Amino acid sequence: MKNFLTLLVLTIPITLLIIVSSCGPKKIDPTTYKILPEDKQITEIPEVCKSYYENLKELPTVAVVDFTNNTTFDVAKVLQAHGSRVYTGSTTAVMGAGIAPGGVIAGYGSTSQSYTKINLEAISRNVNAKLGQSVASGVSAFIAEMGGAKIYTRQDLQKILNEQKFQQSGLVDEKTLIKVGKLAGVRYIVTGSVDNVTIKWIDAEYLKQGLQKHLGLVGSVLAAGVETQEGWNISTDLTIKIIDVQTGEILFAKNVSGRAVLGKVPTLTYDAIIGGIKNAAKNALEEAKKPLSKYFSVRGYIIQLRTSPDKSERYALINIGSKQGIKSGYEFYVYDFEEVIDPLTRRKSCDLIKLPVILEATNQIQPTKTWTVVKGDKNQIFRIKLGQIVERAPLD
């Protein structure tokens, strides 16, 4: 029962994703509506507020460094602990790869088993040696896909390390990281640790029977998506941190967990395991997507407006697009400005006012422009004017 519940916890979240569907982004043709007089109004920008427009679309540069490997990853020992079923495929396939379903070393004799075990130990050493680097590359890809940042490449970072004669082991020291970051001219350093990696074989038939037995009708519905989870499953636990290079402050730290399904492959190779760990790490980062996106925001401003004849709908064209990582469905806050004068010192300052509306990116996205639909109260949507700053909302 305990083993079944463990598999159930691992499987249900992804199974639910198969069942639940979401609506796609709104499709529009902006040429349908004419530009009305209301759409030509330009926001007034007080002199004290004009600095907000300087380097508006400039993205922060981010360096993702190798993660610390805190795992005790061991392919042979981990997989041998998960069952007793032996894969009886061809000897050639087994000899080149490593582990069979159920976790028992496969083969047709002691010589083949011994040889396979040596291969497994080699795979384990290689995975351990490259784990931190592999996860870091996956994190880089995740941040790049999310948008809102320029990624400082590993090659460029390594060049600075070599020039300054830093030791690779120094990367785990935050003071060294900050020094390297300043030399590289980056704003943020993203790093962390790989805390745990586990590999399990999930038997779909066993799981389906358990779902139907313990959850009845609901279990039968969930069982429909279980087959996609059968086979080798890799779980990865990470700690991810963001360091502000300018201040040395740790702005963000979070523990996350993710899982990837390798499927019913007869044997596991080094490439398969590393690929699975990277995918599991990427899935783990989905937990941190919203808070991470706050540090990698994207800003621009409104350059055109259009309104439907009955004035029930408005559309705004903003000056950021796919080059800044904008995707259909992304939401944006809209800001207006007001000059504030301190009654005692008479000093002027800029008050940034967040309007009670949301812009949602439609399917009309160009490299440097995006059409959005203005969402909000009918009266509020007419507070939108040309030139107002927009900022991508945190990602879900």
C-alpha positions in Angstrom: 0.0 0.0 0.0 2.8 2.4 0.9 4.6 1.8 -2.4 1.3 2.3 -4.3 0.7 5.7 -2.6 4.2 6.8 -3.5 3.6 6.0 -7.1 0.2 7.7 -6.9 1.7 11.0 -5.6 4.3 10.9 -8.3 1.8 10.3 -11.1 -1.4 12.2 -10.4 -0.1 15.8 -11.0 0.9 15.0 -14.5 -2.2 12.8 -15.1 -4.4 15.8 -14.2 -2.5 17.9 -16.8 -3.7 15.4 -19.4 -7.3 15.8 -18.4 -7.4 19.6 -17.9 -7.2 21.8 -20.9 -7.0 25.6 -21.2 -8.2 28.1 -23.7 -5.6 29.5 -26.1 -4.7 33.2 -26.6 -7.1 35.5 -28.2 -6.9 35.8 -32.0 -7.5 39.3 -33.4 -7.2 41.3 -36.6 -6.2 44.8 -35.4 -7.1 46.3 -38.8 -10.7 45.5 -38.2 -11.1 48.6 -36.0 -10.3 52.2 -37.0 -8.2 54.5 -34.8 -10.7 56.8 -33.0 -9.9 60.2 -31.5 -9.6 58.6 -28.1 -6.8 56.4 -29.4 -4.6 59.3 -30.4 -4.2 60.7 -26.9 -0.6 60.8 -25.7 0.2 60.6 -22.0 1.9 63.6 -20.4 5.3 62.7 -19.0 6.5 65.1 -16.3 10.2 66.0 -16.7 11.0 64.3 -13.4 9.5 61.0 -14.8 11.3 60.9 -18.1 14.2 58.9 -16.6 11.9 55.9 -16.5 12.2 55.7 -20.3 16.0 55.5 -20.3 17.2 52.0 -21.3 13.6 50.9 -21.0 14.0 47.8 -23.1 17.5 47.0 -21.9 17.5 43.5 -20.3 19.6 42.5 -17.3 22.6 40.3 -18.0 22.5 37.0 -16.1 25.3 34.4 -15.6 24.2 30.9 -14.7 27.1 29.1 -13.0 27.6 25.4 -12.4 25.4 24.0 -9.6 26.9 22.3 -6.6 26.4 18.5 -6.7 25.2 17.5 -3.2 23.9 14.1 -4.4 25.2 10.7 -3.7 24.1 9.5 -7.1 25.0 5.9 -7.9 23.2 4.2 -10.8 23.9 0.6 -9.9 23.0 0.9 -6.2 19.9 3.1 -6.7 18.4 1.0 -9.5 19.1 -2.4 -7.9 17.0 -1.3 -5.0 13.8 -1.0 -7.0 12.5 -4.4 -7.9 13.3 -7.9 -9.0 12.2 -8.1 -12.6 14.9 -8.9 -15.2 14.8 -7.6 -18.7 15.6 -10.4 -21.1 16.3 -8.4 -24.3 19.3 -9.0 -26.6 22.7 -9.3 -25.0 24.1 -6.6 -27.4 21.6 -4.0 -26.2 22.3 -4.8 -22.6 26.0 -4.7 -22.9 26.0 -1.2 -24.3 23.6 0.4 -21.9 23.3 -0.7 -18.4 20.1 -1.2 -16.3 17.0 -3.2 -16.9 13.3 -2.5 -15.8 12.9 -3.3 -12.2 16.5 -2.3 -11.5 18.3 -5.6 -11.8 21.4 -5.8 -13.9 20.5 -7.7 -17.1 22.5 -10.3 -18.9 22.9 -13.9 -19.7 25.7 -14.9 -17.5 28.1 -13.7 -14.8 30.6 -12.3 -17.4 27.9 -10.1 -19.0 26.6 -9.0 -15.6 30.0 -8.1 -14.3 30.8 -6.1 -17.5 27.5 -4.3 -17.3 28.1 -3.4 -13.7 31.4 -1.9 -14.6 29.6 0.2 -17.2 27.1 1.3 -14.7 29.8 2.4 -12.3 31.4 4.4 -15.1 28.0 6.0 -16.0 27.5 6.9 -12.3 31.0 8.6 -12.2 30.3 10.5 -15.4 26.9 11.7 -14.2 28.3 12.9 -11.0 31.1 14.7 -12.8 28.8 16.5 -15.2 25.7 16.9 -13.1 26.2 20.5 -11.8 27.2 21.6 -15.3 24.2 19.9 -17.0 21.7 21.3 -14.6 23.2 24.8 -15.0 22.8 24.5 -18.8 19.1 23.5 -18.3 18.6 26.5 -16.0 20.1 28.8 -18.6 17.7 27.5 -21.2 14.8 27.9 -18.9 15.6 31.6 -18.2 16.3 32.3 -21.9 12.9 30.7 -22.8 11.2 32.7 -20.0 12.5 36.0 -21.5 13.5 39.2 -19.8 17.3 38.5 -19.5 20.4 38.3 -21.5 22.3 35.1 -20.8 26.1 35.5 -20.3 27.5 32.4 -21.9 29.5 29.7 -20.1 32.3 30.2 -22.6 32.5 33.9 -21.8 32.5 33.2 -18.1 35.2 30.6 -18.4 37.3 33.1 -20.3 37.3 35.5 -17.3 38.0 32.6 -14.9 41.0 31.6 -16.9 42.2 35.2 -17.3 41.9 35.8 -13.6 43.4 32.4 -12.7 40.4 31.5 -10.6 40.1 27.8 -9.7 36.9 26.0 -10.8 36.3 25.0 -7.2 36.1 28.7 -6.4 32.7 28.9 -8.1 31.0 27.5 -5.0 32.2 30.6 -3.0 29.8 33.4 -3.2 32.4 36.1 -2.8 34.3 34.7 -5.8 31.0 34.5 -7.7 30.3 38.2 -7.1 33.9 39.2 -8.1 33.6 37.2 -11.3 30.2 38.7 -11.9 31.5 42.3 -11.6 34.4 41.5 -13.9 31.9 40.1 -16.4 29.6 43.1 -16.1 26.5 41.0 -15.2 23.7 42.1 -13.0 22.6 38.7 -11.6 24.3 35.4 -10.9 22.0 32.3 -10.8 23.4 29.3 -9.0 22.4 26.6 -6.5 22.7 23.0 -5.8 21.4 19.6 -7.0 20.3 18.0 -3.7 18.8 14.7 -4.7 18.3 12.5 -7.8 16.1 9.3 -7.7 15.2 6.9 -10.4 12.1 4.7 -10.3 10.4 2.3 -12.6 6.6 2.8 -12.7 4.4 -0.1 -13.7 1.3 1.3 -15.5 -0.8 -1.8 -15.0 -0.1 -2.0 -11.3 -0.8 1.7 -10.9 -4.1 1.6 -12.9 -5.4 -1.3 -10.7 -4.5 0.6 -7.6 -6.2 3.8 -8.8 -9.4 2.0 -9.6 -9.3 0.0 -6.3 -8.6 3.0 -4.0 -10.3 5.8 -5.8 -13.2 4.2 -7.6 -14.7 6.1 -10.5 -12.3 9.0 -10.1 -9.4 6.4 -10.2 -10.8 5.0 -13.4 -10.7 8.5 -15.0 -7.2 9.1 -13.8 -6.1 5.7 -15.0 -6.7 6.7 -18.6 -3.6 8.9 -18.5 -1.3 6.6 -16.5 0.2 4.9 -19.6 2.2 8.0 -20.4 3.9 7.7 -17.0 5.1 4.0 -17.4 8.8 3.3 -17.4 11.7 5.0 -15.9 10.9 8.2 -13.9 13.7 10.6 -12.7 13.0 13.0 -9.9 15.4 15.9 -9.1 15.5 18.2 -6.1 17.2 21.6 -6.6 18.0 24.7 -4.6 18.1 27.8 -6.8 19.5 31.2 -5.8 19.8 34.6 -7.4 22.6 36.9 -6.3 22.6 40.6 -7.0 26.2 41.3 -8.2 26.0 45.0 -7.4 25.1 44.5 -3.7 26.2 40.9 -3.0 22.7 40.2 -1.6 20.9 36.9 -2.2 17.7 38.1 -3.6 16.0 34.8 -4.0 16.4 31.2 -2.8 14.0 28.3 -3.2 13.9 24.5 -3.0 12.1 22.9 -5.9 11.4 19.4 -7.2 10.6 18.1 -10.6 10.1 14.8 -12.5 10.7 13.6 -16.0 9.6 10.3 -17.7 12.1 8.5 -19.8 9.6 5.8 -20.8 9.9 2.1 -21.4 13.4 2.1 -22.7 15.0 -1.4 -22.0 18.2 0.1 -20.7 19.5 3.4 -19.4 22.6 5.2 -20.8 24.6 8.1 -19.6 22.9 10.4 -22.1 19.4 9.2 -21.2 20.0 9.8 -17.5 21.6 13.3 -18.0 18.8 14.2 -20.3 16.2 13.0 -17.8 17.8 15.0 -15.0 17.9 18.1 -17.1 14.2 17.7 -18.0 13.3 17.0 -14.4 15.2 20.1 -13.3 13.4 22.2 -15.9 10.1 20.9 -14.6 11.2 21.7 -11.1 11.9 25.3 -12.1 8.2 25.7 -13.1 7.5 25.9 -9.3 9.8 29.0 -9.2 8.7 30.6 -12.5 6.5 33.3 -10.9 9.0 34.7 -8.4 11.9 34.2 -10.8 10.1 36.3 -13.5 9.9 39.2 -11.1 13.7 39.7 -11.5 13.6 39.2 -15.2 10.9 41.6 -16.2 10.3 43.1 -19.6 9.2 46.7 -20.1 8.1 48.8 -23.0 5.4 51.3 -23.9 2.2 51.7 -25.9 2.7 52.9 -29.5 -0.8 52.5 -30.9 -4.4 52.0 -29.8 -7.6 50.9 -31.5 -11.2 50.7 -30.2 -14.2 48.8 -31.4 -17.1 51.0 -32.8 -19.3 50.3 -29.7 -16.3 51.1 -27.5 -16.6 47.9 -25.6 -13.1 46.6 -26.6 -9.7 48.2 -26.9 -6.4 46.9 -28.3 -3.0 48.3 -27.6 0.2 47.8 -29.6 3.3 47.7 -27.4 6.9 48.1 -28.6 8.2 44.8 -27.3 7.8 41.4 -29.0 9.4 38.0 -29.6 12.9 39.3 -29.3 12.2 40.2 -25.7 10.6 36.7 -25.1 7.0 37.8 -25.3 4.5 35.0 -25.9 0.8 34.8 -26.5 -1.2 35.0 -23.2 1.5 37.0 -21.3 -0.1 39.8 -19.2 1.2 43.3 -18.7 0.7 46.0 -16.1 0.2 49.6 -17.3 1.7 52.6 -15.6 0.9 56.3 -15.7 3.0 59.1 -14.1 2.4 62.0 -11.9 4.7 64.7 -10.6 4.8 65.0 -6.8 6.2 68.0 -4.9 7.2 67.6 -1.3 5.4 70.4 0.7 8.4 71.0 2.9 11.4 70.6 0.8 9.7 71.5 -2.5 11.6 68.6 -4.2 10.0 67.0 -7.1 9.6 63.2 -7.5 7.8 60.9 -9.8 4.9 58.8 -8.7 4.4 55.7 -10.7 0.7 54.8 -10.9 -0.4 51.3 -11.7 -3.7 51.5 -13.6 -6.5 49.0 -12.8 -6.3 47.2 -16.2 -4.3 44.4 -17.7 -3.0 44.0 -21.2 -3.0 40.4 -22.6 -0.8 39.4 -25.5 -2.8 38.1 -28.4 -1.6 35.9 -31.3 -0.3 39.0 -33.1 3.4 39.0 -32.1 6.2 40.4 -34.1 9.9 40.6 -33.2 9.6 44.1 -31.7 5.9 44.6 -31.4 2.9 42.9 -29.8 -0.8 43.5 -30.1 -2.6 43.1 -26.7 -6.2 43.2 -25.6 -7.0 45.7 -22.9 -8.9 43.9 -20.1 -10.7 45.8 -17.3 -13.8 47.9 -16.5 -15.3 49.6 -19.5 -14.6 53.0 -18.0 -11.0 52.1 -16.9 -9.9 50.9 -20.4 -10.1 54.5 -21.6 -7.4 55.6 -19.2 -5.0 53.8 -21.5 -3.0 56.3 -23.6 -0.1 56.3 -26.0 3.3 56.4 -24.4 2.3 54.7 -21.1 4.8 52.2 -19.8 3.9 48.5 -19.7 5.6 45.8 -17.7 5.2 42.1 -18.0 3.4 40.6 -15.0 5.0 37.7 -13.1 4.6 34.5 -15.0 2.4 31.7 -13.7 
